[in-house]
Amino acid sequence: MTEQTPPLDKYGRSAAGLTYPKHPTWCPGCGNYAIWGAIKAGLAGVNCPKEKIVIVYDVGCSGNMADFNSYYGLHTLHGRALPPAAAIKLANHELKVLVVIGDGGCYGEGGTHFINLMRGNHDITILAHNNHRYSLTTGQMSPTTDKGVKTKSTPEGVIEEPFNPVAIALTNHASMVAREFAGDIPKLAARITEGINHTGFSFIDVLQPCPVFNPNQSYEWYRANMIKLDDERHLAPDKTKAWEYAMRTDKLYIGLFFKEGKPAYHQQVSEL
């Protein structure tokens, strides 16, 4: 018996499909391919109809997947993905809202939004693609680029100290804080599912290789320099210990740093 190809709609999507049949134009080896796969798998694990999920995209390499996911979505301005995401949740509490954003948009242009939405514990999930570069504009330094590194915009080396997103999230009261690796799709997918199912501000910093504009921090480099928090037997409610791991500079700790249950923003405003 010949296997039948599922019928496609007018956009070229299968009825049960989560993506369009064409792919984004990322570079070979880009970590976004792995993150894209993890997003699809992670969303499939969320126990709600597809129509109740909204993805808000920032500008940048990460945002190039905006036209290739079969979900309701909004492609915003650079650094401005977080306010619309919060507004969507406030307007309809039944929706699950995922933000796809890069390290430049989240920690640079959108840094103030990032900090203050955490403080309110808005019920959205932030998936920050952290490749330590502005790669869509071909390799300038980003807020997370290490001090001393030479890039197209810093030919004599970065002067500033790097932004520490996990430490910032712990300090500013995010109720779920995690860091994962793009090269571990099953683990990242499970973390995305956990983040979306969490009530409150869930933040996942994703360490993402950029083989073209940041070749030194390759998949192999990350694997040699990462330590899993699970191996350290870290307990997510222990915020003091989470802070210690976040501030370590000799190794990159990945996993769930902190998680607590507390009311989300929309649950505390009577008018909503």
C-alpha positions in Angstrom: 0.0 0.0 0.0 1.4 3.4 -1.0 1.7 5.9 1.8 -0.5 8.9 1.1 0.9 12.4 1.4 -1.2 14.5 3.8 -3.3 17.2 2.0 -1.8 20.7 2.1 -3.7 23.9 2.7 -3.4 27.0 0.5 -0.2 28.0 2.3 1.5 24.6 1.7 1.0 23.3 5.3 -0.2 19.9 6.3 -3.3 19.9 8.4 -1.4 18.7 11.4 1.9 20.4 10.6 3.5 23.0 12.8 5.7 24.6 10.2 5.7 25.6 6.5 7.5 23.3 4.0 10.3 25.9 3.3 13.2 26.7 5.6 14.7 30.0 6.9 17.9 31.3 5.3 20.3 30.7 8.2 24.0 29.9 7.6 25.1 26.2 7.6 25.7 25.1 11.2 23.7 27.9 12.7 22.3 27.1 16.2 19.0 28.5 15.1 18.2 25.3 13.3 18.5 23.3 16.5 16.5 25.9 18.5 13.8 25.9 15.8 13.6 22.1 16.1 13.4 22.4 19.9 10.6 25.0 19.7 8.5 22.7 17.5 9.1 19.8 19.9 8.6 21.9 23.0 5.3 23.4 21.8 4.0 20.0 20.8 4.4 19.1 24.4 2.2 21.9 25.7 -1.2 20.7 26.7 -3.3 23.2 24.9 -4.7 23.7 21.4 -2.4 25.2 18.8 -4.7 28.1 18.4 -4.1 29.1 22.0 -0.3 29.6 21.4 1.2 32.9 20.2 4.8 33.4 19.2 6.2 37.0 19.3 9.4 37.5 17.3 12.1 40.1 17.5 14.2 41.3 14.6 17.5 39.4 14.0 18.6 35.9 12.9 16.2 34.3 15.5 13.3 36.3 14.1 13.8 34.9 10.7 11.8 31.9 11.7 8.7 34.1 12.0 7.3 33.1 8.6 8.0 29.4 9.0 6.1 28.4 12.1 2.4 27.6 11.8 1.2 29.4 14.9 -0.4 32.8 15.5 2.5 35.3 15.7 3.7 38.8 15.6 7.0 40.0 14.1 7.9 43.2 16.0 10.6 45.9 15.9 14.1 45.3 17.2 14.2 45.1 20.9 10.4 45.6 21.2 9.1 42.0 21.3 8.5 41.9 25.1 5.9 44.7 25.5 3.5 43.3 22.8 3.9 39.8 24.3 2.9 41.1 27.8 0.0 42.9 26.2 -1.2 39.8 24.4 -1.3 37.9 27.7 -3.1 40.7 29.5 -5.7 40.9 26.7 -6.4 37.1 26.7 -5.3 35.2 29.7 -6.0 31.8 28.0 -3.1 32.3 25.5 0.3 30.9 26.0 2.9 33.5 24.8 6.4 32.6 23.7 9.0 35.3 22.8 11.7 34.4 20.3 14.5 37.0 20.6 18.2 37.4 20.3 20.8 38.5 22.9 21.0 41.9 21.2 17.3 42.5 21.2 16.6 41.2 24.6 19.7 42.4 26.6 20.5 45.5 24.5 17.7 47.4 22.8 15.1 45.6 24.9 17.0 45.5 28.2 14.6 47.8 30.1 11.6 45.8 29.0 13.4 42.6 30.0 14.2 43.8 33.5 10.8 45.4 34.3 8.5 42.7 32.9 10.4 40.3 35.2 9.6 42.5 38.2 5.9 42.2 37.5 6.1 38.4 36.9 4.2 38.7 33.6 3.1 35.3 32.4 5.2 35.0 29.2 8.2 32.8 28.2 11.4 34.4 26.9 13.6 32.2 24.7 16.7 34.3 24.2 19.1 33.1 21.4 22.4 34.0 22.9 25.2 33.8 20.3 27.2 36.7 21.7 27.0 38.7 18.4 24.7 40.8 16.3 25.0 38.3 13.5 22.3 39.5 11.1 24.3 42.6 10.6 27.4 40.5 10.1 29.2 40.2 13.4 29.2 43.2 15.7 29.6 42.9 19.5 26.5 42.3 21.5 25.8 42.8 25.2 27.1 39.3 26.0 30.3 39.5 24.0 33.3 38.8 26.3 35.6 41.6 27.3 38.6 41.9 25.0 37.1 40.1 22.0 37.7 41.7 18.6 34.6 42.1 16.4 33.8 44.2 13.4 32.6 47.0 15.7 35.4 46.5 18.2 38.6 46.1 16.2 40.7 46.8 19.3 38.6 44.5 21.6 35.5 44.9 23.6 35.9 47.4 26.5 32.7 46.7 28.5 32.2 43.7 30.8 29.7 41.2 29.4 26.0 41.3 30.4 25.1 38.4 32.7 21.5 37.5 31.8 21.0 34.7 34.3 22.3 36.9 37.2 20.1 39.8 36.1 17.0 37.5 35.9 17.7 36.2 39.4 18.1 39.7 40.8 15.0 41.1 39.2 12.6 38.4 40.5 11.9 36.2 37.4 10.0 33.2 38.8 11.7 30.7 36.5 15.3 31.1 35.3 17.1 28.6 33.1 20.0 28.3 30.7 20.3 25.6 28.0 22.4 24.7 25.0 21.2 24.8 21.4 23.1 21.5 20.7 20.9 19.5 23.1 17.5 19.6 21.3 15.6 17.2 23.6 16.7 19.0 26.8 15.9 22.4 25.3 12.5 21.2 24.1 11.6 19.9 27.5 12.7 23.2 29.1 10.5 25.2 26.6 7.5 23.0 27.5 8.2 23.6 31.2 8.6 27.3 30.7 5.4 27.7 28.8 3.5 25.6 31.4 4.9 27.7 34.2 2.7 30.5 35.5 4.7 33.7 35.6 7.8 35.1 33.9 9.9 32.2 32.6 13.3 32.9 31.1 15.5 30.6 29.1 19.0 31.8 28.0 20.0 29.6 25.1 23.8 29.3 24.4 23.9 29.3 20.6 26.9 28.7 18.4 27.4 31.1 15.4 30.0 29.4 13.2 30.4 32.3 10.8 30.7 35.4 13.1 31.7 33.7 16.4 33.6 30.5 15.4 35.6 30.3 18.6 32.6 29.5 20.7 31.7 26.4 18.6 29.6 23.4 19.6 32.8 21.6 20.7 33.9 24.6 22.8 30.5 24.8 24.6 30.5 21.1 25.3 34.0 21.3 26.8 33.1 24.3 29.0 29.6 23.5 30.2 28.5 21.9 33.5 25.0 20.6 34.0 23.3 21.8 37.2 21.7 18.4 37.4 25.1 16.9 37.9 25.7 19.3 40.8 22.4 18.2 42.4 21.3 21.8 42.4 17.8 22.4 43.8 15.8 25.1 41.9 14.2 26.7 45.0 17.8 27.6 46.3 18.2 31.1 45.0 21.4 31.8 46.9 23.1 28.8 45.3 21.7 29.7 41.9 23.3 33.1 42.2 26.7 31.5 43.0 26.4 29.3 39.9 25.3 32.3 37.7 28.3 34.4 38.8 30.9 31.7 38.1 33.1 32.7 35.1 35.4 29.6 34.8 32.5 27.4 33.6 29.1 27.8 32.1 26.4 26.1 34.1 23.3 25.0 32.3 20.0 23.8 33.5 17.3 25.1 35.8 18.8 27.8 38.1 15.6 28.9 39.9 11.9 28.3 40.0 9.2 29.4 42.4 5.4 29.6 42.4 3.8 33.0 42.8 0.9 35.0 41.3 1.5 36.3 37.8 0.8 40.0 37.0 -2.6 39.5 35.4 -3.7 37.5 38.4 -3.1 40.5 40.7 -5.0 43.2 38.9 -8.7 43.1 39.6 -9.7 44.9 36.4 -8.1 42.1 34.4 
